[in-house]
């Protein structure tokens, strides 16, 4: 589990639920999001998070909102009762651990949120990836950092195609590789195809979760 370094804090459910709620807001990088969006829509509510108006617009809009005001408006959009319940549980656990304020506490919360978002991404990816692609990633991991030439990776594609001809009827090798590349699991910048840092993290995640690496496809 991604939480194994914090055995005394029972946070997997809490942090994952918090990550699920925040994934809408943090799908883009946080800095880019707050810089680009004028509002966040959650259900039927629209929350103004500020923008970057030109000087004339700023004069008409009145005083610029403070950091605290912007944060409060965003927090208001995540006032669901279950989210607040998990928030209190996290706060209580932090207090029991003696981590109640300061940069280390903020760093810990950011790290846990990042781990929750990563878990969501990898869970979705595991549901979509084919077994032949996982086998290819494993072989690339064994050959890291050198990687493998395309002809050798083709063997894994052929294995999936021969085992599931209906699935692969309109799914060629380039599309099979493009799927892995689109999720950042492989690099094709050199002659060989290499496992990326994200690809290795994905394999580690599957192992830590105890998920079977043999899948259909």
PASEBA-1860 file (N, C-alpha, C; in nm, 3 decimals):
! residues 217
1> XXXXXXXX> 0.085/-0.119/0.000/0.000/0.000/0.000/0.089/0.125/0.000 ~ 0.038/0.232/-0.056/0.116/0.355/-0.058/0.125/0.417/0.080 ~ 0.048/0.365/0.177/0.046/0.422/0.311/0.133/0.341/0.407 ~ 0.209/0.245/0.360/0.276/0.152/0.450/0.382/0.220/0.536 ~ 0.432/0.335/0.496/0.530/0.404/0.578/0.467/0.477/0.695 ~ 0.334/0.480/0.702/0.264/0.544/0.813/0.170/0.443/0.878 ~ 0.223/0.336/0.938/0.140/0.226/0.986/0.044/0.265/1.095 ~ 0.074/0.370/1.173/-0.012/0.404/1.285/-0.123/0.501/1.248
9> XXXXXXXX> -0.127/0.546/1.124/-0.230/0.640/1.080/-0.324/0.566/0.986 ~ -0.449/0.557/1.022/-0.547/0.483/0.942/-0.612/0.576/0.840 ~ -0.537/0.607/0.730/-0.583/0.707/0.636/-0.621/0.660/0.498 ~ -0.602/0.537/0.459/-0.630/0.503/0.318/-0.768/0.546/0.272 ~ -0.871/0.510/0.348/-1.006/0.547/0.307/-1.027/0.696/0.310 ~ -0.976/0.760/0.415/-0.997/0.904/0.428/-0.928/0.981/0.317 ~ -0.802/0.951/0.294/-0.729/1.025/0.193/-0.779/0.995/0.053 ~ -0.818/0.868/0.030/-0.869/0.835/-0.102/-1.001/0.905/-0.129
17> XXXXXXXX> -1.087/0.911/-0.029/-1.213/0.983/-0.046/-1.186/1.130/-0.071 ~ -1.091/1.185/0.002/-1.056/1.325/-0.019/-0.999/1.346/-0.158 ~ -0.918/1.249/-0.203/-0.864/1.260/-0.339/-0.971/1.251/-0.443 ~ -1.071/1.165/-0.422/-1.181/1.155/-0.517/-1.255/1.286/-0.528 ~ -1.275/1.352/-0.417/-1.346/1.480/-0.421/-1.262/1.586/-0.489 ~ -1.132/1.580/-0.468/-1.046/1.687/-0.520/-0.997/1.663/-0.662 ~ -1.018/1.543/-0.715/-0.961/1.514/-0.845/-1.019/1.605/-0.952 ~ -1.145/1.650/-0.933/-1.202/1.744/-1.028/-1.122/1.872/-1.031
25> XXXXXXXX> -1.081/1.916/-0.913/-1.008/2.042/-0.903/-0.863/2.028/-0.944 ~ -0.803/1.910/-0.918/-0.660/1.894/-0.938/-0.625/1.811/-1.061 ~ -0.716/1.798/-1.158/-0.685/1.722/-1.278/-0.573/1.789/-1.355 ~ -0.571/1.921/-1.354/-0.457/1.995/-1.407/-0.369/2.030/-1.288 ~ -0.249/2.075/-1.314/-0.161/2.115/-1.206/-0.228/2.229/-1.130 ~ -0.211/2.229/-0.997/-0.284/2.321/-0.913/-0.256/2.466/-0.954 ~ -0.130/2.497/-0.977/-0.097/2.634/-1.014/-0.161/2.676/-1.144 ~ -0.160/2.586/-1.243/-0.221/2.618/-1.371/-0.370/2.635/-1.357
33> XXXXXXXX> -0.431/2.550/-1.274/-0.576/2.556/-1.258/-0.620/2.688/-1.199 ~ -0.558/2.725/-1.088/-0.598/2.848/-1.021/-0.566/2.970/-1.105 ~ -0.466/2.956/-1.193/-0.431/3.068/-1.279/-0.523/3.084/-1.399 ~ -0.588/2.974/-1.443/-0.665/2.976/-1.566/-0.815/2.980/-1.545 ~ -0.862/2.913/-1.440/-1.007/2.902/-1.423/-1.065/3.026/-1.359 ~ -1.181/3.066/-1.407/-1.256/3.172/-1.343/-1.351/3.117/-1.238 ~ -1.394/2.993/-1.259/-1.486/2.933/-1.163/-1.472/2.783/-1.167 ~ -1.513/2.719/-1.058/-1.519/2.573/-1.049/-1.665/2.536/-1.034
41> XXXXXXXX> -1.715/2.444/-1.119/-1.854/2.403/-1.111/-1.861/2.265/-1.047 ~ -1.935/2.255/-0.938/-1.955/2.131/-0.867/-2.105/2.112/-0.851 ~ -2.158/2.011/-0.918/-2.302/1.993/-0.918/-2.368/2.113/-0.984 ~ -2.460/2.175/-0.916/-2.527/2.292/-0.971/-2.468/2.422/-0.923 ~ -2.358/2.417/-0.847/-2.300/2.538/-0.791/-2.177/2.580/-0.868 ~ -2.162/2.708/-0.890/-2.045/2.764/-0.955/-1.971/2.851/-0.855 ~ -1.841/2.824/-0.836/-1.763/2.893/-0.736/-1.659/2.979/-0.806 ~ -1.661/3.108/-0.780/-1.564/3.199/-0.839/-1.432/3.183/-0.768
49> XXXXXXXX> -1.325/3.148/-0.843/-1.193/3.134/-0.783/-1.099/3.241/-0.833 ~ -1.153/3.341/-0.896/-1.069/3.451/-0.940/-1.013/3.428/-1.078 ~ -0.957/3.530/-1.138/-0.899/3.522/-1.270/-0.789/3.626/-1.279 ~ -0.744/3.653/-1.399/-0.641/3.753/-1.420/-0.695/3.860/-1.514 ~ -0.774/3.953/-1.462/-0.836/4.053/-1.549/-0.735/4.158/-1.593 ~ -0.771/4.231/-1.699/-0.685/4.341/-1.740/-0.708/4.456/-1.642 ~ -0.625/4.562/-1.644/-0.637/4.669/-1.545/-0.775/4.732/-1.538 ~ -0.839/4.752/-1.654/-0.972/4.812/-1.653/-1.073/4.721/-1.584
57> XXXXXXXX> -1.067/4.591/-1.614/-1.156/4.497/-1.549/-1.131/4.492/-1.399 ~ -1.004/4.500/-1.360/-0.970/4.496/-1.218/-1.026/4.617/-1.145 ~ -1.022/4.733/-1.210/-1.074/4.853/-1.147/-1.224/4.842/-1.126 ~ -1.293/4.785/-1.224/-1.438/4.769/-1.213/-1.475/4.663/-1.110 ~ -1.391/4.562/-1.098/-1.423/4.451/-1.008/-1.402/4.486/-0.862 ~ -1.326/4.593/-0.834/-1.302/4.631/-0.697/-1.175/4.568/-0.642 ~ -1.157/4.568/-0.511/-1.033/4.517/-0.451/-1.010/4.370/-0.486 ~ -0.884/4.336/-0.506/-0.848/4.198/-0.536/-0.871/4.110/-0.413
65> XXXXXXXX> -0.924/3.989/-0.436/-0.950/3.898/-0.326/-0.819/3.848/-0.267 ~ -0.819/3.834/-0.136/-0.701/3.784/-0.067/-0.687/3.635/-0.088 ~ -0.571/3.584/-0.056/-0.546/3.439/-0.065/-0.645/3.364/0.022 ~ -0.671/3.417/0.142/-0.764/3.352/0.234/-0.906/3.349/0.178 ~ -0.948/3.460/0.115/-1.082/3.465/0.057/-1.098/3.366/-0.057 ~ -0.998/3.357/-0.143/-1.003/3.262/-0.255/-1.007/3.119/-0.203 ~ -0.925/3.092/-0.101/-0.923/2.956/-0.045/-1.058/2.921/0.017 ~ -1.118/3.016/0.087/-1.247/2.989/0.150/-1.355/2.959/0.046
73> XXXXXXXX> -1.353/3.031/-0.066/-1.452/3.008/-0.171/-1.435/2.869/-0.231 ~ -1.311/2.827/-0.251/-1.287/2.693/-0.305/-1.329/2.587/-0.204 ~ -1.292/2.607/-0.076/-1.329/2.511/0.028/-1.480/2.497/0.040 ~ -1.551/2.606/0.019/-1.697/2.603/0.029/-1.756/2.502/-0.070 ~ -1.691/2.484/-0.183/-1.741/2.389/-0.282/-1.719/2.244/-0.245 ~ -1.639/2.220/-0.139/-1.612/2.084/-0.095/-1.663/2.064/0.048 ~ -1.783/2.114/0.073/-1.841/2.109/0.206/-1.934/1.990/0.225 ~ -1.920/1.887/0.142/-2.000/1.767/0.156/-1.977/1.705/0.294
81> XXXXXXXX> -2.084/1.651/0.353/-2.076/1.599/0.490/-1.973/1.487/0.503 ~ -1.965/1.400/0.403/-1.870/1.288/0.411/-1.727/1.340/0.402 ~ -1.704/1.439/0.315/-1.570/1.498/0.305/-1.531/1.560/0.438 ~ -1.622/1.633/0.500/-1.593/1.696/0.629/-1.566/1.591/0.737 ~ -1.635/1.479/0.729/-1.611/1.370/0.825/-1.469/1.317/0.810 ~ -1.427/1.293/0.685/-1.291/1.245/0.664/-1.188/1.351/0.702 ~ -1.220/1.476/0.676/-1.128/1.585/0.712/-1.103/1.586/0.863 ~ -1.211/1.569/0.940/-1.195/1.566/1.086/-1.113/1.446/1.130
89> XXXXXXXX> -1.135/1.331/1.064/-1.059/1.212/1.100/-0.910/1.233/1.074 ~ -0.878/1.296/0.964/-0.738/1.324/0.933/-0.679/1.420/1.035 ~ -0.757/1.525/1.069/-0.709/1.623/1.167/-0.684/1.556/1.302 ~ -0.775/1.466/1.342/-0.758/1.395/1.469/-0.634/1.306/1.467 ~ -0.614/1.237/1.356/-0.495/1.151/1.345/-0.367/1.233/1.351 ~ -0.367/1.347/1.284/-0.249/1.434/1.287/-0.221/1.481/1.429 ~ -0.326/1.517/1.500/-0.308/1.564/1.638/-0.253/1.453/1.726 ~ -0.301/1.331/1.708/-0.251/1.218/1.787/-0.104/1.192/1.759
97> XXXXXXXX> -0.062/1.221/1.635/0.078/1.202/1.600/0.166/1.322/1.638 ~ 0.102/1.426/1.687/0.177/1.546/1.723/0.219/1.629/1.604 ~ 0.150/1.611/1.492/0.180/1.687/1.371/0.063/1.782/1.348 ~ 0.071/1.900/1.407/-0.046/1.988/1.406/-0.025/2.116/1.327 ~ 0.096/2.151/1.296/0.119/2.274/1.222/0.258/2.272/1.161 ~ 0.283/2.370/1.074/0.415/2.383/1.016/0.425/2.324/0.877 ~ 0.539/2.346/0.815/0.563/2.304/0.677/0.561/2.153/0.662 ~ 0.611/2.080/0.762/0.611/1.934/0.752/0.470/1.878/0.746
105> XXXXXXXX> 0.379/1.937/0.823/0.240/1.892/0.818/0.181/1.919/0.679 ~ 0.208/2.038/0.625/0.158/2.071/0.492/0.218/1.979/0.386 ~ 0.347/1.949/0.401/0.412/1.859/0.306/0.351/1.720/0.314 ~ 0.322/1.674/0.435/0.262/1.542/0.453/0.125/1.535/0.388 ~ 0.043/1.638/0.407/-0.090/1.640/0.348/-0.083/1.646/0.196 ~ 0.010/1.724/0.143/0.026/1.729/-0.003/0.069/1.594/-0.057 ~ 0.159/1.528/0.016/0.208/1.397/-0.029/0.095/1.293/-0.027 ~ 0.013/1.296/0.077/-0.098/1.202/0.086/-0.202/1.228/-0.023
113> XXXXXXXX> -0.228/1.354/-0.053/-0.321/1.386/-0.160/-0.266/1.340/-0.294 ~ -0.136/1.363/-0.316/-0.073/1.318/-0.440/-0.081/1.166/-0.453 ~ -0.060/1.095/-0.342/-0.069/0.949/-0.344/-0.211/0.903/-0.374 ~ -0.312/0.974/-0.320/-0.451/0.938/-0.347/-0.485/0.959/-0.493 ~ -0.439/1.071/-0.550/-0.466/1.098/-0.692/-0.396/0.995/-0.779 ~ -0.270/0.960/-0.744/-0.199/0.857/-0.817/-0.274/0.724/-0.813 ~ -0.328/0.690/-0.696/-0.403/0.565/-0.682/-0.525/0.564/-0.774 ~ -0.595/0.677/-0.781/-0.711/0.685/-0.868/-0.670/0.665/-1.013
121> XXXXXXXX> -0.562/0.731/-1.054/-0.515/0.718/-1.192/-0.478/0.573/-1.223 ~ -0.405/0.509/-1.132/-0.359/0.372/-1.157/-0.473/0.272/-1.151 ~ -0.573/0.297/-1.068/-0.689/0.209/-1.064/-0.763/0.213/-1.198 ~ -0.782/0.331/-1.252/-0.848/0.345/-1.382/-0.764/0.280/-1.491 ~ -0.634/0.298/-1.484/-0.546/0.240/-1.584/-0.548/0.088/-1.579 ~ -0.550/0.032/-1.459/-0.549/-0.114/-1.446/-0.674/-0.175/-1.508 ~ -0.786/-0.106/-1.497/-0.909/-0.157/-1.556/-0.902/-0.156/-1.709 ~ -0.823/-0.068/-1.765/-0.821/-0.051/-1.911/-0.707/-0.125/-1.980
129> XXXXXXXX> -0.595/-0.146/-1.910/-0.477/-0.202/-1.974/-0.497/-0.350/-2.004 ~ -0.435/-0.399/-2.111/-0.443/-0.540/-2.148/-0.332/-0.619/-2.078 ~ -0.358/-0.748/-2.062/-0.257/-0.835/-2.000/-0.128/-0.837/-2.078 ~ -0.136/-0.837/-2.212/-0.014/-0.839/-2.293/0.068/-0.713/-2.272 ~ 0.002/-0.601/-2.243/0.073/-0.476/-2.219/0.143/-0.478/-2.084 ~ 0.079/-0.539/-1.984/0.145/-0.553/-1.854/0.268/-0.642/-1.866 ~ 0.256/-0.751/-1.942/0.372/-0.838/-1.964/0.486/-0.762/-2.031 ~ 0.452/-0.677/-2.126/0.553/-0.597/-2.195/0.621/-0.501/-2.097
137> XXXXXXXX> 0.542/-0.439/-2.009/0.599/-0.348/-1.910/0.694/-0.423/-1.816 ~ 0.655/-0.544/-1.777/0.742/-0.624/-1.691/0.875/-0.654/-1.759 ~ 0.870/-0.690/-1.886/0.993/-0.720/-1.959/1.079/-0.594/-1.973 ~ 1.015/-0.481/-1.997/1.090/-0.355/-2.006/1.155/-0.322/-1.872 ~ 1.087/-0.355/-1.764/1.144/-0.332/-1.631/1.268/-0.419/-1.610 ~ 1.262/-0.542/-1.659/1.378/-0.630/-1.647/1.496/-0.579/-1.729 ~ 1.467/-0.510/-1.838/1.572/-0.461/-1.927/1.605/-0.313/-1.906 ~ 1.554/-0.256/-1.797/1.584/-0.115/-1.768/1.732/-0.099/-1.733
145> XXXXXXXX> 1.794/0.013/-1.771/1.735/0.125/-1.844/1.750/0.115/-1.996 ~ 1.803/0.003/-2.044/1.832/-0.009/-2.188/1.704/-0.016/-2.270 ~ 1.608/-0.093/-2.223/1.484/-0.110/-2.297/1.493/-0.220/-2.400 ~ 1.397/-0.222/-2.489/1.387/-0.325/-2.592/1.357/-0.262/-2.728 ~ 1.406/-0.325/-2.835/1.369/-0.277/-2.968/1.223/-0.313/-2.998 ~ 1.168/-0.247/-3.096/1.028/-0.267/-3.131/0.999/-0.412/-3.166 ~ 1.090/-0.478/-3.236/1.065/-0.615/-3.279/1.042/-0.709/-3.161 ~ 1.110/-0.684/-3.050/1.092/-0.771/-2.934/0.962/-0.741/-2.862
153> XXXXXXXX> 0.921/-0.615/-2.858/0.793/-0.582/-2.797/0.677/-0.633/-2.882 ~ 0.701/-0.646/-3.012/0.597/-0.698/-3.100/0.554/-0.838/-3.058 ~ 0.646/-0.913/-2.998/0.613/-1.049/-2.953/0.500/-1.048/-2.851 ~ 0.497/-0.947/-2.763/0.391/-0.938/-2.662/0.259/-0.897/-2.727 ~ 0.268/-0.808/-2.824/0.147/-0.772/-2.898/0.091/-0.895/-2.970 ~ 0.180/-0.970/-3.033/0.135/-1.090/-3.106/0.072/-1.193/-3.012 ~ 0.126/-1.201/-2.890/0.070/-1.294/-2.792/-0.075/-1.256/-2.759 ~ -0.099/-1.128/-2.738/-0.235/-1.083/-2.711/-0.326/-1.101/-2.832
161> XXXXXXXX> -0.276/-1.070/-2.949/-0.355/-1.082/-3.072/-0.394/-1.227/-3.099 ~ -0.298/-1.319/-3.078/-0.326/-1.460/-3.105/-0.420/-1.520/-3.001 ~ -0.415/-1.469/-2.878/-0.499/-1.523/-2.772/-0.641/-1.464/-2.775 ~ -0.652/-1.340/-2.824/-0.782/-1.271/-2.826/-0.801/-1.205/-2.963 ~ -0.816/-1.286/-3.067/-0.823/-1.231/-3.203/-0.939/-1.133/-3.223 ~ -1.052/-1.156/-3.157/-1.165/-1.065/-3.175/-1.134/-0.926/-3.119 ~ -1.066/-0.923/-3.005/-1.030/-0.796/-2.942/-0.931/-0.719/-3.028 ~ -0.839/-0.792/-3.090/-0.732/-0.728/-3.166/-0.764/-0.713/-3.314
169> XXXXXXXX> -0.885/-0.746/-3.354/-0.920/-0.741/-3.496/-0.897/-0.603/-3.556 ~ -0.925/-0.499/-3.479/-0.906/-0.362/-3.528/-0.814/-0.283/-3.437 ~ -0.718/-0.354/-3.377/-0.625/-0.292/-3.282/-0.483/-0.329/-3.322 ~ -0.415/-0.239/-3.391/-0.283/-0.272/-3.444/-0.172/-0.242/-3.343 ~ -0.051/-0.275/-3.380/0.064/-0.261/-3.290/0.086/-0.115/-3.250 ~ 0.073/-0.025/-3.344/0.096/0.116/-3.313/-0.005/0.167/-3.210 ~ -0.129/0.126/-3.223/-0.231/0.167/-3.125/-0.203/0.105/-2.989 ~ -0.157/-0.018/-2.990/-0.122/-0.090/-2.867/-0.011/-0.015/-2.792
177> XXXXXXXX> 0.089/0.031/-2.866/0.198/0.109/-2.806/0.154/0.249/-2.767 ~ 0.069/0.309/-2.852/0.022/0.445/-2.825/-0.055/0.453/-2.694 ~ -0.128/0.345/-2.661/-0.198/0.342/-2.533/-0.100/0.356/-2.417 ~ 0.007/0.277/-2.421/0.108/0.282/-2.314/0.175/0.418/-2.309 ~ 0.202/0.474/-2.425/0.269/0.604/-2.432/0.177/0.715/-2.384 ~ 0.049/0.706/-2.416/-0.045/0.811/-2.377/-0.058/0.823/-2.226 ~ -0.038/0.713/-2.155/-0.042/0.715/-2.009/0.097/0.739/-1.949 ~ 0.195/0.764/-2.033/0.329/0.794/-1.984/0.402/0.675/-1.926
185> XXXXXXXX> 0.366/0.553/-1.970/0.428/0.433/-1.914/0.557/0.393/-1.985 ~ 0.574/0.439/-2.108/0.694/0.406/-2.186/0.751/0.532/-2.250 ~ 0.879/0.523/-2.286/0.946/0.629/-2.361/0.991/0.574/-2.496 ~ 0.970/0.652/-2.600/1.013/0.611/-2.734/1.103/0.716/-2.796 ~ 1.179/0.786/-2.713/1.264/0.894/-2.762/1.395/0.844/-2.821 ~ 1.433/0.721/-2.789/1.557/0.664/-2.842/1.523/0.548/-2.935 ~ 1.625/0.478/-2.982/1.603/0.364/-3.071/1.522/0.254/-3.005 ~ 1.552/0.230/-2.876/1.478/0.130/-2.801/1.356/0.192/-2.731
193> XXXXXXXX> 1.263/0.107/-2.694/1.148/0.150/-2.613/1.181/0.118/-2.469 ~ 1.165/0.219/-2.382/1.206/0.205/-2.242/1.088/0.225/-2.148 ~ 1.098/0.162/-2.032/0.999/0.183/-1.927/1.024/0.319/-1.863 ~ 0.917/0.397/-1.846/0.930/0.529/-1.784/0.924/0.516/-1.632 ~ 0.953/0.627/-1.564/0.940/0.630/-1.418/0.795/0.600/-1.378 ~ 0.700/0.656/-1.452/0.559/0.630/-1.423/0.524/0.483/-1.446 ~ 0.582/0.426/-1.550/0.557/0.285/-1.578/0.605/0.196/-1.466 ~ 0.722/0.227/-1.412/0.773/0.147/-1.301/0.685/0.167/-1.177
201> XXXXXXXX> 0.641/0.290/-1.152/0.553/0.315/-1.038/0.423/0.238/-1.052 ~ 0.374/0.226/-1.175/0.252/0.151/-1.199/0.270/0.004/-1.162 ~ 0.382/-0.055/-1.203/0.409/-0.194/-1.169/0.424/-0.213/-1.018 ~ 0.491/-0.119/-0.952/0.506/-0.126/-0.806/0.370/-0.117/-0.739 ~ 0.285/-0.028/-0.791/0.151/-0.013/-0.734/0.072/-0.143/-0.745 ~ 0.077/-0.206/-0.862/0.004/-0.332/-0.880/0.054/-0.439/-0.783 ~ 0.185/-0.444/-0.765/0.243/-0.542/-0.674/0.201/-0.514/-0.529 ~ 0.209/-0.389/-0.490/0.172/-0.353/-0.351/0.025/-0.379/-0.323
209> XXXXXXXX> -0.060/-0.363/-0.424/-0.202/-0.388/-0.407/-0.237/-0.536/-0.417 ~ -0.144/-0.616/-0.463/-0.169/-0.759/-0.478/-0.257/-0.792/-0.596 ~ -0.259/-0.704/-0.697/-0.341/-0.729/-0.814/-0.275/-0.830/-0.907 ~ -0.353/-0.919/-0.965/-0.295/-1.016/-1.061/-0.242/-0.944/-1.184 ~ -0.125/-0.985/-1.229/-0.065/-0.923/-1.346/-0.109/-0.991/-1.474 ~ -0.174/-1.105/-1.462/-0.227/-1.174/-1.578/-0.372/-1.131/-1.600 ~ -0.396/-1.067/-1.712/-0.530/-1.017/-1.744/-0.568/-1.056/-1.886 ~ -0.694/-1.042/-1.916/-0.738/-1.062/-2.054/-0.676/-0.956/-2.144
217> X> -0.659/-0.993/-2.268/-0.600/-0.899/-2.363/-0.451/-0.914/-2.375
END
